[in-house]
Structure formats: C-alpha cells, structure tokens
Amino acid sequence: MEHHIVAEMTEPGGSTLKEWHMVRTGQSMSMCGRDLDMNQSQLPSDAWGTEQARPFCHTCGALFLREVP
C-alpha cells in the first residue's frame, strides 16, 4: 500500500503547521482518523522519521510502522 504525508495546519487555511499525518494514497483521511485538506503541503512517505516531517502525529506513525513491511 502506498502512503504520503500531509500537513495539518493550526487553523483551516492557515499557514502555521500543527503536525504532519500519514495518509494512504487515494484517501483524504489520515491514518489516525483526521479529515485533512489535501491541498496542504505534502511529503513522500520516506520523509517519515526525518527532521523534515516534524512534528509528526504519534498515532499515524505507530499505525504506519505496523502497516509497512
């Protein structure tokens, strides 16, 4: 299964990052269950665990680790 990382902002349409979430390709809901604006910044899944993808949603990270071989 393919994944990518999507930014959640502190307020809709805002410019301040709250945290990054992991999303399965083709979906608009994060793995932790948040509905995300897919027009926000995105990163490839291999950015997970890097400084570029911080702060990262703890729940999404845990679920991603269990799903990816």
N, C-alpha and C positions, 0 to 999 in steps of 0.2 A: 504494500500500500504506500502511496506517495503522500508526502506531507510538506507543508510550508509554514512559515512563522508570520504572524500578523500582529501589528501593533494595536494595543488598546490605549486610547487617549483618556486623560482625566475627565474630559467632558466632550460630548459629541461635537465634531467639527473643530475641536481644539487642536493646539499644537504642542501640548505637553504630554509626553509619554507616561502612561501609568505602568504598563508592563507588556511584555511580549507573550503571545499564546501560540500553541501548536494547533494547526488545522489540517484535517485530512483533505487532500485535493478534491475539489468538486463540492465541498461543503462550505457554509458560511458560519458555522457554529464551531467554537473551539472545542478541544477535547475535554475541557473542564465544564463545558455547557454554556459558555457566554456567546451571545449573538454578537458578531463583530461586523464592523464596516469594512467590507473587502476593498474599499478604495483607499484605506490607510496603507502606510508603509508595510512592505513585506520583505522577508528574507528567505533564502533557501533553508531547508531543514538541517543542512550540515553546519549552519551557524549556531545551532543549539550547543550550549556549553562554552561559547566564546564570549569575550567581552562585548562584542557587537550586539549580542542578543540579551543584554542585561538591562533592567531586571526581568527575570523570566517567571512566569506562573509556575509555582511549585507543583500544582495538580497536573497541569499539562505535561510538565517534564516527567513526572512519575508515570503517567499513562503512556507517554511516548516511549519511554525506556522498556515498558512491558510489551509494547506492540512491535517494535523494530528489532529484527534479529541481530 
